[in-house]
Amino acid sequence: MLRRVIGNDEAAIQRVFEAGGADALRILDIACGDCREADTLGETFSELKAEHTGPEATPLDIQLTGIDVRAREIADAQRRFGGKREDKKTGGKREAEFLVGDASKLDQHKQLGDGENFDVVFMRHQNYWNGDRTWEEIFDQALHKLDDEGRLVITSYFDDEHQLALDAIQKLGGKLIVTERNEESRELSTPGKSIDRHVAVFRKKD
């Protein structure tokens, strides 16, 4: 699903083309928990570049930074995915670090770098209903951490919550590129809730 949605965004794919070699694609994963999606994110962008540039192209290097307030989950993510390695499939370099921190105050987090922006900011299962003001602050920080041509990608559990998040991000200066209902999402026990039920991609407004 993620490959299809992002793959339809030609400008984002061009961004992937330009990354690699000395310039890694920089991904910020907000409220990442134990970051089970770490490998999926790397594989998605690497496969997109390979599909559009051919197998002889420079492998895509990826720098992933995850942040969450839950120290135990961050420790698990660091243990499983942290550090440097080589993607055995593509030969691209993978580097990941995971930070304990408040995503509503990204601009105060020194380890994220002053004025350094990301090609992709990712939020899996944003939780707008659990404190709309807090999530508006997180969305605002996420947009400010995007490079000029970067992309903000969110997923949601619920239909109504997804729409609320879309509205909030657009009011904060995000331009909606695409949103799709994931027909392959796995239903959960709560009615109307499923894994990655919706996926949306934004950029900064001009």
N, C-alpha and C positions, 0 to 999 in steps of 0.2 A: 504493500500500500504506500509506504513512504517513498519507495523508488518511483512509483507511478506518478504520485502527486508532484514530487520535486522534478521528476523528469519532464513534466509538461511545462516547466518554467525555464524557458530557453536562456534567459539572462542569468539565472542561478547556475545552470549547467555551464555557461561560459565562465562563471566564477570558478567552477571546479576545474575547467580546462587550464586556467591560468595558475592554479595551485600545483605544487609538486616541485621536486628538486629542492632548491634552497628555500622556497616559500611554501610552507605547509598550510593546509586548510585548517583554520583555527575554529574550533567548536566549543561553545560554552553550554553546558548542560545544567540548567537551573532546577533546584529542588530534585536533584537526581537520585536521592536515596542511595541504594547500593548499586545503582547504575547498571541494571541488567541489560540496558540497551546499548552499552558501550561498543560491543563488537558489531551490532547491527548498524549503528551510525557509520562506523568505519567502512563496513562492507558496502553499504548503500552508496556512499559517495565514490568509493573506489570503482565499483561496478559501473556507475554512471559515466565516469571519465573513460573507462576502458571501452564502453559501448560506443561512445561518441568520438573517440580519438584513435581507437585501434590498439591492438596488443603491443605494438612497438613504442607506444608513447611512454613518457616518463611516468613511473608509478607515482601515485598520489601519496604524499606524506600528510599525516594528520596529527594535530596537537589538540587533545581533548582536555578540557578543564571542567570538572564537576563541582558543584557547590550545594550544600544542604546544611540545615541547622542540626540535624541528627548525627551526633558524633559516631555512634555505633555503626550506622549504615555507611557513613563515609569511610570508616576504618575497613569495613568489608569490601567496599569498592576499591580502595587503595590496594588491599591485599590481592584482589582478584585481577585487577586491570591496570594498576598503577605502574609507573616506570616506563622504560624504553624497550622496544622490541621491534622485530621486523615481521611484517605480514608475510607469512610463508606462501600465500597464494599469489600476491602481486609483487612482493619485494619492496613495497613501500614502508617507510618508517612510521611507527606508531609511538606516540608519547602521551601519557595521561597522568594527570595529578588531580587529587580530590581534596577539597578544602571544606572545613567547617565554617559556616558563615551564614549571615542573614541576607537573603537575596533581595530584600527590600532596601538594602544599603550597599549595593555593589560598588557604588562610587567611593565608599569608605574602606573597601577591602584592598589593602596595599598589594597583596599577592596577585591581584588581577591586573596590576599595572596602571599607572596614571596615564590616561589618554589612549590606552591600547584597546582597540576594538576587535570584534570577532566577525568571521565570515558567516557563521551560523550560530544563532542562539536557539536552543531547543528546550521545550518544556513539555514533559510527558505527563498527561493527566493533571493539568492545572486544576486548581480546586477553588474556583471563584466563590462558590457558595459558602465556603468555610472562611469568611472574612473578606468581603468584597473590597474594603478599603486597603487592606494589606496586599491583596492581589493586584489592585490597580497600581500600587507603588512598585510591585515586582515587575509588572508589565512595562511601566515607565522606565525603570532601570534597565530592563532587557533591551528596549528600543535604543536607549542611549549607549548601550554596549555594542550595537551593531555598526559595522563598517558602512560606508555610504551605499554600497551595492550588496550589503549582507542580507540575510534572510532570517526572520523569526518564524520558527515552526512550533505549533502547539498541537497537542491531542487532548481529547476530552472523553469523559465517561458518559455524560448525559447530554441529551439534545438541548434542553433549555439552558443549561450551564454553558454549553458551547456558544450559543447565541449571545449570552451575556458577555462572555469573554471577547467575542468578535466585536461587539459594540464598544466595549471598554477600550480595547487596543486601538480601534480606529479613532476614537475620541482623543486618545493620547498621542496620535500622530503616526499610527501605523496604516499602511495602505494594503488592503486585502487583495492578494493575488489569486488565491484559489482556496476553496474549502470543499471537502468531500466527505460524504458518509461512507465509512468503511464497512462494506457488506460482509467482509470476512471476520469482523470483530467477534470475539467470544463473549456470549451472554453470561452475566453473573447472576447471583441469586436475587439481588435487588432489582425489581421491575424497572425496565428502561435503562439499565446500566450495563455497559459492556466494555471490554478492553479496547482502548484506542478506537472508540466509536466514531469519532470525527478527527480529521486531520486538516489543519489550515496553515497556509504560508502567507507571511506578510513581508513587506519591505518598508523602509521609511518613506513618508510622503515627500515629494519634491519641494 
